[in-house]
Amino acid sequence: MPALPLDEAGKYVAAAYVVFLALILTYVAIMAAKLARIDRELGELADLAEGRSDTDPPGADAEAEQPGGIGAVEVHHG
């Protein structure tokens, strides 16, 4: 004889599946949030590595790369 009659056990099995599904969805949501944060921070690090920031005016990098612009080094061969 089973510990619980089958008509009562079905409710507990269904509840266990609901709890398991809730745990899986919570885990996926946490991992998605972490992935989004890591992606955002990686983008910020890439911008810093390229010498750019969100506060730079548009075209600030173009000035530095043009000959004679800001940051240009003149070499005289003499």
Legacy VTK file of the C-alpha trace (Angstrom):
# vtk DataFile Version 3.0
C-alpha trace
ASCII
DATASET POLYDATA
POINTS 78 float
0.000 0.000 0.000
1.428 3.453 -0.964
2.148 6.053 1.705
-0.464 8.370 0.187
-3.446 7.451 -1.919
-2.758 8.240 -5.594
-5.502 10.872 -5.763
-3.792 12.903 -3.003
-0.223 12.297 -4.201
-0.921 13.970 -7.553
-1.275 17.379 -5.890
2.129 17.045 -4.232
3.802 15.895 -7.445
2.327 18.860 -9.316
3.478 21.228 -6.567
6.985 19.770 -6.721
7.099 20.342 -10.496
5.902 23.944 -10.044
8.595 24.619 -7.427
11.261 23.039 -9.658
10.132 25.145 -12.641
10.198 28.305 -10.500
13.758 27.517 -9.387
14.889 26.951 -12.986
13.295 30.238 -14.131
14.910 32.112 -11.240
18.305 30.640 -12.131
17.921 31.617 -15.804
16.883 35.171 -14.841
19.912 35.563 -12.565
22.268 34.269 -15.272
20.710 36.622 -17.861
21.201 39.599 -15.537
24.826 38.630 -14.915
25.443 38.193 -18.642
23.959 41.617 -19.385
26.119 43.235 -16.682
29.276 41.514 -17.940
28.468 42.506 -21.529
27.977 46.150 -20.499
31.211 46.212 -18.475
33.127 44.566 -21.306
31.893 47.261 -23.680
33.033 49.956 -21.255
36.452 48.332 -20.946
36.752 48.112 -24.731
35.945 51.824 -24.993
38.562 52.637 -22.352
41.137 50.475 -24.114
40.508 52.365 -27.351
40.902 55.671 -25.526
37.294 56.714 -25.910
34.714 57.667 -23.340
31.080 58.741 -23.407
32.074 62.298 -22.411
34.320 62.851 -25.454
32.716 65.054 -28.117
31.989 63.381 -31.455
35.032 63.471 -33.707
37.509 63.870 -30.847
39.334 60.736 -31.982
39.524 62.008 -35.560
41.417 65.135 -34.448
44.040 63.091 -32.651
44.618 60.815 -35.646
45.046 63.570 -38.245
48.586 64.723 -39.017
49.305 67.912 -37.114
46.231 67.458 -34.919
46.128 67.102 -31.177
48.534 64.413 -30.064
50.571 64.450 -33.281
54.312 63.968 -32.990
56.532 65.721 -35.482
59.777 64.034 -36.367
62.556 66.138 -37.891
65.331 64.404 -39.768
68.276 66.609 -39.803
LINES 1 79
78 0 1 2 3 4 5 6 7 8 9 10 11 12 13 14 15 16 17 18 19 20 21 22 23 24 25 26 27 28 29 30 31 32 33 34 35 36 37 38 39 40 41 42 43 44 45 46 47 48 49 50 51 52 53 54 55 56 57 58 59 60 61 62 63 64 65 66 67 68 69 70 71 72 73 74 75 76 77
